[in-house]
């Protein structure tokens, strides 16, 4: 959940953008929020066969229209002249901040939010990545890429976005047949693309595709174009250039088949070579396995013999270190009957002041006792702490353990554990 929340926060809680970015990552495309430092794809814009469609603004009609046009002409000329002079002078004072692209993805996300706030959410699916990544995806998937450059200050931009770009038929065509990348030229990323495509007016659309193994602009649409006209123009451009994509797909399939055939031949040769090497390796391994098995059997025998010898020596040492058995008439003595795991019984007397460790050493010294065991009392049922532990660093005495003058204790075998 934390990872999902982090991903959604990166995409400003836009689930479409988040899903597209995650799918890109699964297909091996870098995340748009962690782009690799790679050179952007170059787009060929010098092809003289580029289809260009420009919609001119309608000429004034009638006496009233021409009169208004002539009256406003000096004011319009003066305004744009002063504005151009101001911008030209400003370049010497302060460089254009749009020339420095520091957060291209942020530029795209910001434009998308502004677009949705102004024109609503019914619009083509924006590509959530940089212009270079959009070109890479279009090249890899062999799809058309439609680039829209938005001029915020142009008088036709608002009408185009609201009535043409957000038209349901236009949205359906773009979403089904191409990738759609858009940005404002007031943003550094949009300004950089504008410098590459060099539009003449707004609204501006460019159709880009893989042609002759280069990403090439195959169509330019400029001016206020109506929805039906835009659909016709885009369809015409795609139909006119579809053969290039088909040809590229066939070439890719042929290259893939050639590569697969070469790979199969290499694999067959390597398989034969590996088979011979495998036979020799198995023979060598079999010889080595037999030798190691013989050594392991010999080492196990020697280890088992050392273990038994050490165990017997330890039993003898414990037996020699045992204190003498108290006499039967000693009032401080305890008579204990031990039931061993093999159902045999052993009886011995101990002194109340002796530690429970003495009981353990006595049982350990017996020949029929297991290597590891614990001693249990029956009433109440409990395990006697005969060996030092974290809870009992110094095992208690028989009296401290609550044993009576006559006790029956059970020896539980722990060797298997």
N, C-alpha and C positions, 0 to 999 in steps of 0.2 A: 504493500500500500504506500509506503514511503517513496519507493521508486516511481510508482505511477503518479503520485502527487507532485514529485519533483519534475517529472516530464511535462505534466500539464502546466505547472507554473512556468516552465521555460517557454511554453507556447501560449502564455497568457490565457490558459484554460480553453483554448480552441482545440476541440477534440479531433477535428478533421486534420489540422496541422500536425498534431501529436501523432496520429495514426500514420500519416504519410511519412513523417520523419522516421518512425520506428520501422516501417516497412523498408525504407531506403537503407537503414542500417543492416537489416537482415539480408538484403540483397548485395551487401558489400559496399554500399555507397556511404561515405562518411556523414556523420550527423551534421546538420546545418548549423548547430550550435557549437561544434568543435571542428571546423573545417581544416583540412590539411594544407600546409603551405605549398601549393602547387601552382604552376603557371596556368592562367585561364586559356580556354580554347580561343583560337583566332577565328573570326568569322569573315568570310569572303563577302565584301560588299562592292567589289569592283566588276562584277559580272554584268556585261552590257545586256544580258538577256533577262534581267530582273523585271518582273511585271510591276508596273507602277500605276496606281489609280488615285487620282487627286480630285476631291470634290471641292469646287470653288464656291465661295459664298455667293448667294443670289444677288444679282444686280437690282438696284432700286427701280421701282415701277411707278409710273405716273408722275404727274407734276409735283404732287406733295412729297413723294419719295425722293425724287431728285433734288427738290428744294431742301429737304432735311439733310440729305447727303452732302450737298454743297456747303450748307451752313456749318455742319459739323466737321468738314474736312480740314479747315485751318486749325481748329482746336485739337483734332486728333493728331495732325501732323506735328503741331507744336509739342503736344504731350509726349509722344513717342520719341521725338528728337531729343527733348530734354532728358527723358528717361535713359536713352542710350548714351548720351554724353555723361550723365551722372554715373552710370554703371562703368563706362570706360575709364573715367577718372578714378573711380573707387578701386579699380584693379591696381593702380599704382600705390594707393595708400594701404590697402588691405587685400591680400590675396583672397580669391574666391574660396570660402570654406568648403564648398562642394567638391573641390579638387582633391581633398584628402578623405579617402574612404577608410573609416575606422571600425564601423559596425554595420557591414552590409546586410546582415540578417535583421538587425534592429531597424534598418531603413525599410525593409520589406514589410515587417510586422507592423510598424508604425503606419505605413501607407494603407495597409489592409484595414486596420482599425478605423482610420479616418474615413476610408471609403465606405465601410459598413455603417458608421454613424451617420453619414450623409445620405447614402443611397440605399441602405438596407442590406439584408443578408442574401437576397436573391441576386446572385452574380456568379460568373464562372469561378471555378475552384482555383484560387491563387496558388502558384507554386511556392512552397515555404522553403526557399533557399536562395542562394545567390544566383546571379546571372550565369556565372561560370558553371555552377552545379546544374542549372537548368539545361545548359548546352550539353553537358556531359550525359545527363539522363536522356535527352532527346537523341543523342548520338548512339547511346548504348541500346535504347529501346527501339530505334529506327522509327521515331514519331516526329510529327510536325510540332514546332515550337512557335507559338504566337506571342510576340512581345508587344506590350502596350506601354507607351510612354505618356504619362499624364502631365499636361501643362496646367498648373493650378491657376495661372493668371489669364489663360486664354478664355475668350468669351464662349466658345463652343464646347469646352470640356464638360461643363455641367450637363448640358442637354445630351451630349453623347453618352455619358455614363448612365444617366437616369433613364433615357428612352431607348438607347440602342444596346449598350453593353449589358444592361440588366434585363433585356427582353428575354422571355422564356425560351423562344426558339433559338436565339443566339447562344444562350447559356447551354442549352442541350447540345447544339452542334459543337461548341468548344470543348465541353466536358467529355464528349464521346470520341472525338477524333484527334485531339491534340493536347499538348501541355500549354498552360497559360501562365506567363510571367508578366508582372506589371509593377511599375514603380513610378513615383513622381520625380520629375526632373529637378525639383527643389531639394531632393535627397542626394547625398553624395553617390550612392550606388546608381540611382537613376540618371544622375548627371554624367557619370562615367559611361554608361551605356549610350546615352544621348550623343556623347562625343564620338563613339564608335560608329553609330548608325547614321548620324548627321541628318536628322529630320528637318524638313522645311517648315512645317506648320503642325498644328494640333487640331484634333486628336490624331495620333500617329500609331499605326500598327505595322509590324514587320513579321513576315512569315519566314522562319528559318528551318532548314532541314539539312540532312547529310546528302550532299551532291558531289559526285566525283571525289569521294573520300574527304571532303571538306565541309564544314558547317557553313552553309551559304544562305544569304538572304535571297529568296526566290520571289518575294512579293512585298510591295510597300503600299499601304493604304493611308491616305492623308486627307484630313478635312472631316467635316460633319457628314457622316454617311448614315443612311437610314438602315433599320434592322434587316429588311428584306434585301436591300442592296448589299449589305455586309455579308449576309449568308451566301448570296450568289457569287460575290467576289472571292470569298474564302473557298467555296466549293470549286470554283473555276481554278484557283491556284493549286488546290490539292489534286484535282483531277489531272491537271497539266503536268504535275511533277510526281505523280504516284509511281510512274515507271522507274524513276530513279531509286525509290525505296524498294520496289520489287527486285530490281537488279542488284541492289546492295544486299538484300536478304539472300538471294540466290548465291551471290559471291561468298557471303558468310557461310552458308550451308556447304558450299563446295570446299571452302577452306577448312571448315570443321571436319568434313568427311575425309579430306586428304590428311589432316592431322590425326584423325582417328585411325586411318589405315596405317600411317607411318608408326603410330603408337602401338597398334596391334602387332606389326612386324617386329618392332623393337621388343615388345613384351614376349613374343614367341621365342626370339633368340635368347632373351634373358632367362625365360622359363627353362629352355633346354640347358643353358649354362648352369642355372641354379640346380636343376635336377642332378647333373653330374656332381656338382659340388656337394649337394645334399647327401648323395650316396656315400661319398668319401667321408663327409662329416659324421654320418651315422655310424660308419665303421669305427672311426676314431673315438666317437663318444661311447660306443659299446665297449671298446677295449678299456677306455678310461673308467667307465662305470663299473666294470668288473674289478678293476684294480682298487677303486675307491671303496667298493663294497667289501672286498676282502680286508682292506685296512680298517674300515669301520667296525667290522665284526671282531677283528683282533683288538681294536681299541676298546670296544664295549666289554669284551671279556676281561681285559686288564682293568678297566674302570670298575666293573662289578666286583672283581676280586679285591681291588684296593678298598672299595666301599665296605665289603663284608669284613675285611681284616680290620679296618678302622672302627667299624661298628663293634666288633668283638673286643677290640682293645678298649674302647670306650666303656663297654659293659663291665669289663674286668676292673677298670679304674674306678667306676662308680661303686662296684661291689666292695672293693678294698676300702673305699672312703666312708662306707656306711658305719654309723655308730652302732655299738653292740645292742642287742635286743634286751629290753628290760625283763626282769624275772616276773613270773605270773603273779606273785604276791605284792608287787609294787603298786601302791594305791594311785600313783601318778601315771600308770601305764594305760595304754589303749590297745585293745585287741581288735584288729581289723581283718576282715575276711574280704579278699579281692576276688571278683568274678571276672576272669579274663575272656577275651573275645572267642577263644576256642572252647568255651564252656568249662574250662578247668578252674579250680579254686586254689588260692594261695592264702595262707594265714600267717600273720606276724604281729608282734607287739611293738609299739612305739611309745615314746614318752610324750606327755602332754605339751612339754615345753619345746619339743622339736618342731622345726619348720615343715610345712607341707612339701617342701623341696625334697626332704628325706624320703617321703613316701614315693615321690616320682622317681628318685634315684634307685630306690629298691626295686620298683617294678621294671625300670629300664634295664637293670642288671640281670633280670631273669631271661633265660634262654628262650622261653616261649612267648615273651612279650613282643608286641609290634614295635616298629621303629618310632612311630609317632602315635601318641595317644593322649586322651584326656581322662581325668578321673571324675566320676559323677557320684554324688550322694542322692539317696532316694527320698528321704523324709527330712526336710522338704527337698524336692528335686532341684539340684543345682550343680554347677561345674565348679570344682575346687580350684582355686588359683594357685597351682603348684609351681608355676614358673614366673619369673619376673615379667611384668607388663607395665603399660602406662598407668593403668588403674592401680596395680599392686606392684610397685617397684621392689618391695621386699615382701615376699609371700608370708602370710600369717602363720602362726603356730597352730597345732592341732586344736588347742584349747580355744584360740581366737576364732578358728573356723567353726566352732560349735559342735565338735565331735564328742560323742559320749564314750563310756568305757568299752562298749562293744559296738562295732560299726560294720556294715556291709557296704562296700564301695564297688562300683562298676567301672571297668576299664573299656573305653570306647576307642576302637581302632581308627586313626586318622591318616593312615599311610596312603590310602588312595587319594585323599584330598591333597 
